[in-house]
Amino acid sequence: MSLLHSVLENRKTAVILGHTNPDGDCVGSCLAVYNYLRDYFPQVDVTVYLERPAEKFRYLRGFDQICTEVPGQFQTDLCICLDSGDRERLGAFSGFLGAAGKVLCVDHHVTNTRYGDVNVVEPDASATCEVLFGLMDEEKISRETAECLYTGIVHDTGVFQYSNTSIRTMEIAGKLMAKGIDFSTIISESFYQKTYVQNQVLGRALLESILFCDGQCIFSVMRKKDMEFYGVTSKDMEGIVEQLRSTAGVECAIFLYEKEFQEFKVSMRSKKKVDVSRVAAYFGGGGHVRAAGCTMNGRIHDVINNLSEHIAKQLEE
């Protein structure tokens, strides 16, 4: 009996949680487990609680069943936490942790704090969806569940271009493709396709980007007033930091957007030298060696100076 099956034994209710501002791996992993449970554990009353995901993921089965409102009470037999490195990242839904009969945490972040009763954390995996594939009975993975898993892997590997892509990642992707998923549409419409205003914001971020550390680093920032001008939210910021990282000669990229006055969400990406998870963890965040983030307060140049001090030390190592 697999771990996923064993924790579900004798459970009547279950909730599935992911991190705030859910990305492709978060949405994909949550809906993958939701569909798998609906298909093969119909006796379990399961609900997904997430902040409202981007509409581009609407093609995933179960998207319309996601609950975005905080419930009046948090009791449940089983709480399954996915793609979230710590309890704080669960946001307003973290109340389930103290009320659940058991907490299962499945993740791939190296900074995961192992906050579950049962923890399955594989830092070498490309995505939480890759970890989940190993917890499911492969023969029982439906096409709809495969779409969810493939979506998560595509988004966390940058369509298999990031260094977290392994031979196993490609093998799993191939097995998911064999389920009959429309993999090319998933890639083009959920990863590459952008709205007109998202392209405008991307263009502005690139135009106003600044190189530092002798051209080895680059940063750009989007202030709250500018986000309001374009009518965009945090979900429209996806992909900007990756585009900054693709700049020739750049080892580390930083993108910041202002959540409130002098409060910035920081996203960092690196290529080969800098472990950005170390930098993020120092400032109370987390993530992966080549992709991490945190929230920082202060004037923009103070934030960049504090980050660059830690990045520069690694560049000198």
N, C-alpha and C positions, 0 to 999 in steps of 0.2 A: 504494500500500500504506500502510495507516495505521500509526502509531507502534506501537500495541499488537501488530499483526501482524508488524511488522519485528523487534521485540525477541524474539518467540517463534520466529522462523525458526531452524531447526536446533537447537532446545532439546529435550532429552529429559525433563528434570525442572524443576519450578518450585515454589516455595513462595510463599504469600500471607500477609503479616503485617499486623496493625493495631495500634493503640495499646492500652496497658493500660486496664483498666476499660472495655471497648468499649461504645460507645453505638450508636444506630440507624444513623448514617452509617457508622461503622466496620464493623459487622456487615453492613450492606447492601452496602457497596462490596466487602468481601472475598468475600461469597457471590455477588455479581453477576459478578465476574471468574471465580470458581471455576466457576459454571454456564456462562458464556460459553466458557471453555476446554474444559470437558467436552463441550459441544455441538459445537464447531467445531475443536478441536485435540486430538482423542482420542489422538494420538501423544505428547502431553505428559503425564507423570505429575505431577499437581498436588495439593498438600496445603495446607490452611489451618491456620495455627497462631495461636491466640488464647487469652487468658484466657477462662474459661467465661462466655459471654454470658448475659443474662437469658433466662429461659424464654419470655417473651412474644414472642421472635423465632423460636420453633420452627416457625412456619408457613413460613419461608423454606426453599426446597429446598437441601439441603446442610448444614443446621444440624447434623444428627447426624454429619456427617463431619468436623466441626471437631476438630482435635487440640489438647488443652489441656495435654499433658505436654511438657516440654522433651526434644527428641530426644537420643540419645547422640552423634550427630555432625551437623554443620551443612552439609555439602556439598550443593550444588545448582547447576544450570546457570543458573537465573534466580531472583532474589528480587524479588518485587513488594511494595512497602511502600505501604500505603494509609491516608490520613487521619491520618498521624503526622508531626508537625512536626519531630521530631529523632530521632536514633537511640536516645536514652535512653527515649523514650516507647514503644519496642518491647519494653521490659522484658527478660525472660529469653530472648526469641527473637532478640535483636539479634545473637547470634553468627553468624547467617546472613549478615550484611553482609560480614564478612571472608572468608567461605568461598565465596560465590556467584561464578559466572562473570561475572554482570552484575547490577546493582541498578537497578530502575526504581522511582522514587518518584513517586506521584500524590497530590496534596493540594490543599487550598484555604486552608490557614492562612497568614496574612500573615507569621507568625514562622517559617515553614519554613526550615531551614538548608541545604537543597539537598544532602543527604548521599548521594544516589544517583549512579550513573554517568550515568543519564538522569533528568532531573527535569521533571515536568509539574506546575507549581504555578500555580494560577489563583486569586489572592486575591479576585477579584470574583465567583467562583462561590459559590453558596449552600451547596454540599456537595461532597464528593469524588465522590459519585454523579453529580452534575451534570457534573463534569469527565469522568468515565468514559463518560458517554453520548456525548460528542464523540469518544472514542477508539474506540468500537465501531461496527461496521457496523449502522446502524439496522434494516435489513431482517432481520438475523440475531439481533436481540434477541428472545428467547423470552418467553413470558408469565412464566415463573419468574424469569428474569433481570430483567424489568421490575418484578416485585414487589420485588426486592431494591433496585433503583435508586430506585423510588418511596418505599420505606421510608426510605432514607437522606435523601432530599430533604425528606420530611415532618418527620422528626425534627430536622434542622438548621435548618429554617425555622420551627419551631413551628407546623406546619400553615399555612405561607405567610403568617404574620403578622409575622415579623421583618424588619428593614430589609435583610437580605441577599437577600430575595426580589426577583427581577428579572423583566422581561418574558420573558427567555429561560428562566428557571426555570419559569414557568407554561407556556410553549410545550412544554418538555420533559415536564413533568408530564402535559400533554394527550396527547402522543404515547405516553407509557407507559400511560395510561388506555386508549388505543385498542388496546392489546395484549390487552385483556380482563381486566385485573386487578380484584379486588374492593377498590377503593380505599377505600370507606366503612368496610369491616371493618378494613382495615389501619390507618386513622386511629383508629377508636374503640377497637380492642383493643390496639394496640401503643403508642399515644401517650396517649390519655386514660384508659383503664381502669387502675384501681389496686386492689390488694388491700385488705382491711380494715385490716391492720396498716400498710400504706403510707399510708392516709388518716389513721390515728392519728398517725403520725410527722409527716406534713404539718401536721396540726392543732396538734401541740405546737410545731413550728418557728414557725408563724405566731403562736401564743399568746405565745411567749417572744421574739419579734422586738423589736428596738430601733431607733428612728429616731435619726439623728445628722446632723450638717452641716445644721442648721436644717430638718430634715425632708426633705432632698434625697437622703439615703442611708438604707439599712436593712440590718441584718444579723441573722442568727440562727445558732446553733451547736448541733450535736448531739454530745454527748460520747460517748466509747467505752462508758462504763458504761450510758448510756441506750440505745445501739444494742444492747448485749447484753441489756438488759432486754426490749426489744421483739423481739429475735431477728431483727434486720435487718442487711443488709450495705450496702456502697456502692451496689449496684445499686438499692436501695430509696430512695435519696436523689434520684433523678432527678425533675426537675420542681419541686423546692422553690424553687430560686433564681429560676426563671421566675415562680412565683406571688408571691414577694416583690417582684419587679420590677413587677408589675401594681398595686402599691399606689399610690393616687392621690397625686400630688405627688412621687413618688420618681423620681430620675434613675438612681441606681445601687444595685444590690442585691448583697449578699455573703452567701453561705452557706458555712459551714465544718462539716466533720465530723472528729472526732478519729480518726486511724488508729492511733496509739500515744500514750503519755503525752506531752502537749504537742507532738504532731506533727499538724498540721491540713491536710487537703485543702481548698483554697480555690476556690470557684466564684464568678465575678463576671459580672454582666449589667448593661448600661446601655441607655438609650433613645436619646438624641441627642447629648449633650455629651461624655461621658467615653469615651476610648479605653482600654478595660480591658486590651487586649493590651499596651499600654505599661506599665501597672502590673504585669501578670503577668510580663512579660519582665524587669523590674527585679529581681524576686524569683526568677528562674530558671525561670519558666513560659512560657506562650505561649497562642496562640489567635487570636481574631478581634477586630475593633474593638469589637463589642458583646457578645462572649461569650468569656471567657478564664478561665484558672485557673492555679494553682501550688500548691506544697506549702511550708508555713512551720512553723517551730518556735518555741516559747515559750509564755508565758502568753497566754490569749485576749485580754486587753485590750491587751497589747503588740502582738499580731498585728494587731488592728483599728486601733490607733493608727498603726502603720507603713503600713498600707494607706490609711487615711483621709488621711494627710499627702499622698500622691501624688494621690489622688482630688480632694482639696480644691483643689490647685494647678490642676487642669484646670477645675474648676468656676468658678474665679476668672478664667480666661483670657478 
